């Protein structure tokens, strides 16, 4: 792993920690978080499926 890659990974981990901390500040419970994640996953899968049909 080069120095540039290491800096990029550290920066991405920092952004991830910042995002998680800001999300948790809204005090959203775990069940609602899982539900929202599943809804977003279904949306992405549906869009990918539509694009695969168009191609």
KAGIVEN-V179884 format. One line per field, one symbol per residue. ss: DSSP state (~ for helix, > for strand, _ for the rest). psi: psi as a letter, one per 30 degrees, with the letter a starting at -180 (. if undefined). burial: 1 if it has 9 or more other ideal C-beta (glycine too) atoms within 8 Angstrom, else 0. A space follows every 50 residues. Layout:
ss: ???
psi: ???
burial: ???
This chain:
ss: __~~~~~~~~~~~~~~~~~~~~~~_____~~~~~~~~~~~~~~~~~~~~~ ~~~~_
psi: kleeeeeeeeeeeeeeeeeeeeefffhkleeeeeeeeeeeeeeeeeeeee eeee.
burial: 00000100100000000000001000000000100100000000000000 00000
